[in-house]
C-alpha cells in the first residue's frame, strides 16, 4: 500500500476524534438520566445550572430518540389561513371567507402553496377581483398589483413561520426538555418537534398550541350588560314559541301563578330552563359586586350552546356592533364546577388597549395566601398605558385575557404606576410555570395546530431499548461468527475491521448529533452486514488470484485492485438510495437513512484502508505463514457449482413472469391494509394485564364502535403480547385529541378488570397523509430512475440499466404482492400494514438489489474488456454469473441472518420492515441473477441484431452506387 504511514496517522486522528465524541455521549447520557429522575418543574433549573456542560455534551454526542426512551413527536401546522384572514381584517367579505374555507379543504387533497390555491379560489368566485381591495391596509395601495400582493402575503407567511419556530423553540427550552429536536419542514408551513422523556402529554400540547395572545380589556358591569342578555333570551324565547305554534295561546297570569305554586323548587327551575333558551343555561351570579363584570355561570357542556346563541343573528341585532364581547374564564370556579361568563368592553378595531407586546418579563410565584400566580413587568410604553388604564377604570374590573379566555378580572383598587401586575386563576405550580414561560417566549404570530402526533410511553421506551440492544448485539455477533467460520484467519481480520467500522460509525454519528432510534440501530446492524460485502468482494478476488498461482502479496494487491470498482459501485448505489430515503422520508425512515449513509462512508474506510493495513501487516511479517482465506470445502463447493442461467433464461422468464403477474393480481384485487400514515387517523396501543382473547377483541371492537359514534375502528391483537392496536378515523378532520382520547378510554371501561393502559398513541391528519403519499410515490419512482441513470452512465450501455430496472420492478412487485396477501390474514404475530416504514423498506430493498446486480455487471464489463478471443456474449454472461455466485450467496447470507435477528428480537416496531427486507433480499439475490443479467443480455443481443440488419440493408444501396 502506497503512503502507508500517512494513511495510518490519518486513521489514528480519525479514531481520536471518534473517541472524543463517544466520551461526550457518555457524559450526556449520564446528565439525561439525572434529569429524568427530577420532577418536570425542576428540569429547567437543572439545565440552567449546568447549561455550559450540558450544551458541550449535546453538541458532540448521540441522542436517544423517542422510541428508545419514550416521549412525544409532534407535527405542527402554522395557520396561514388565519394569518390571511387577519391581514384582510374588516375587508374580508363572505366571498373571501368562502374562498378561504374552500382552500382549507383543497389543501388536504392537492399539493401546492396555500396562498396560490387561495388566490385561485378567490378569483374563481369573484372574477376580475383586485387583491389590493382586501389587503390595502397592509402597507399597500389600491394600485398595488396582484403579484405584489401575493408576494407580500407569502413574505408575511414565511415570517410568521420563522417567528413561530423561534417562539416554539423558546417555549420548549424553558420547559426543560432534554435533547429536544425542533425542525422546520422545508417548503411547508409545518414544524416538527421531538420531545424525548416527557410524561405529561396534555401539558405539552397546551405549551405548543397556545397562541399566547395576551390582552388587557376593560369590562362592562352586570348592570350595564345583563339587559342585553335578557333581550336576547326573550327574542329567542319568542322564536321558540312561534316554532312550537304557541302564539295564540293566552293563559291568565292568575292561572299560571297558581300552577307554578304547586311545583317544587326543582320543578320550577326545570320549567324556567325549558322556557328560557339562554338564561336557562346561564345561572345568575349570587350577590355580585357593584361593578362586577360576571354575567353568570354555565356547565362545560352548555358553554358551546351559549356561544351559539350569543353569535346568532338575533344576538347580532341586539348587541352594539364592535362594542361588547363575551368571554369564558380559562378554568372552572372551584365551588360550582362551572365556567364564568365575562362581558368585555371592546372596540370596532378589536385592538386591546394593552397586549403581550408590552410585557418585558414574567415569573411564577405565590401570593400572600400561598396561591400560585404569574407576575408581569411591563416595558416603558406598557407602564404608561397601564397607568392610564388603571386611572380610567379605578374601582372597576380589567380582564386579563389569554387566547380568548379570561384568566382573571381584578377590580382596580388604586392606580398602578410601576407597570407590575399579576395573573391569578387557581393555578397549580406547573400551570403557573408554563404560563410564565409561554408569555416570556412570546406569542405565536398565527395559530398552531397539531396535525400529527406520536406518543410513546416510558415503559414501551424501556422495552424498546432492551430489544434494540439485544438485536444489535446478536446481529453483530452472528456476522462476526459467520466471517470467522467462512474465511478463518482472514475472517478474523475482517472482523477487526468491522469493529473499527462500528467505532468510527458511532463516533461520526456523535459528532453530527445524530438522534439514535430503533430504525437507526437497524441501519447500523444492516450496515455491518452489508459492510461484509466489501470484504467478501476483496477476499473472493484474492482467492481467484491464489488459485491462479500468484504469491500472497501479489494476490492481495490484485484482489484489492480487482474489487475496487465493484465496491465503489455497490456503495454508491446504496448511498443514492440512502439520500432518497433521507430527503423524502420522515421520522424513523430518516433515522435509518442517516446511519446507513454514515455507515457507507465508514465501510469504505474500514474495508479499503483498515483491512488492507492489517492484511499487509500479517502477510509481511518475518516467517509469516500463508494467509488462510477459507475452508477448502467451501471453496470447492462454489467451484463445482455451475449455474446454467443464460441457457435456461426463457424458463426463468416464465417462472418470474407468472410470479409477477400473480403479485399484480393480488395487489389490484386485494389491495393493501394501509397504516395510519396512509389513511389518516389516530392509533392507540393498549396494554392489558392479562392475555387478549379473540372474545375480548370482538367485545372491544363493539364497545369502541359505540364510543366512536358508530364509526367502527380497526382492532388488532398483537400476538404473543397482552396488547391491542386501535386505529380510528373518528373526528380526524377536527382538533379533537382530548375528545377522541376520552372516547377511547370510555370504550375501555368494560375491561377495568384487565387494567388497560394506553402506552402509545399516534396521529396523522389529512394534510399530512397527502404529503406522505406524495413523498412515498415520488421516492419509489425517483429511486428507479436514479438507478437506471447510474447504471447507464457507469456502464455506458442503456441495456444494463433496463435489465437492472426490470429486476428492481420485479422485486418490488413480488414484495407488494406478498403484503397484499398478508393484509388479508387475521391475527398475524406482526403488523402487515403498508405505511411509511414499509416504503422505507422497499427503497432499501431496491438499493440492496441493485448492489447485487452491479457486482455481476461489473464482472461482465471486466470480462468484455479482457476478452481477446471474442467469446459469445451468452457464454461470457453465464461465466460472469458463476464467478460472482459465491460472493452473492455469502453476502446475502450475512444480511439475511442479521435481518432475521432484528425480525425476531427488535419487536413489532420493526417486524414489518424487516420482513419486507428479508423477502426483498431473497428475491433480489436471485432476480439479479435470473432477471437482471438475462434481460440485459437479450436487450444487447436485440440491439446488435437490429444494427446488423440495418448495416445489411444499407450494404446493397452502397454497392449499387
Secondary structure, 3 states (H helix, E strand, C coil): CCCHHHHHHHHHHHHHHHHHHHHHHHHHHHHHHHHHCCCHHHHHHHHHHCHHHHHHHHCCCCEECHHHHCEEEEEEEECHHHHHHHHHHHHCCHHHHHHHHHHHHHHCCCCCCHHHHHHHHHHHHCCCCCCHHHHCCCCCCCCCCHHHHHHHHHHHHHHHHHHHHHHHHHHHHHHCCCCCEEEEECCCCEEEEEEECCCCHHHHHHHHHCCCCEEEEEECCHHHHHHHHHHHHHHHHHHHHHHHCCCCCCCCHHHHHHHHHCCCHHHHHHHHHHHCCCCCCCECCCCCCCCCCEEEEECHHHHHHHHHHHCCHHHHHHCCCCCEEEEEECCCECCCCEEEEEEEECCCCCCCCEEHHHEEEEEEEECCCCCEEEEEEECHHHHHHHHHHHHHCCCCEEEEEECCEEEECCECCCCCCCCEEEEEEEECHHHHHHHHHHHHHCCCCCCEEEEEEEEECHHHHHHHHHHHHHHHHHHHHHHHHHHHHHHHHHHHHHHHHHHHHHHHHHHHHHHCCCEECHHHHHHHHHHHHHHHHHHHHHHHHHHHHHHCCCCHHHHHHHHHHHHHHHHHHHHHHHHHHHHHHHHHCCCHHHHHHHHHHHHHHHHHHHHHHHHHHHHHHHHCCCCCCCCCCCCHHHHHHHHHCCCCCCCCHHHHHHHHHHHHHHHHHHHHHHCCCECHHHHCEEEEEEECCCCCCHHHHHHHHHHHHHHCCCCCCEEEEECCCCEEEEEECCCCCCCCHHHHHHHHHHHCHHHHHHCCEEEEEEEECHHHHHHHHHHHHHHHHHHHHHHHHHHHHHHCCHHHHHHHHHHHHHHHHHHHHHHHHHCCCCCCCCCCCECHHHHHHHHHHHHHHHHHHHHHHHHHHHHHHHCCCCCCHHHHHHHHHHHCHHHHHHHHHHHHHHHHHHHHHCCHHHHHHHHHHHHHHHHHHHHHHHHHHHHHHHHHHHHHHHHHHHHHHHHHHHHHC
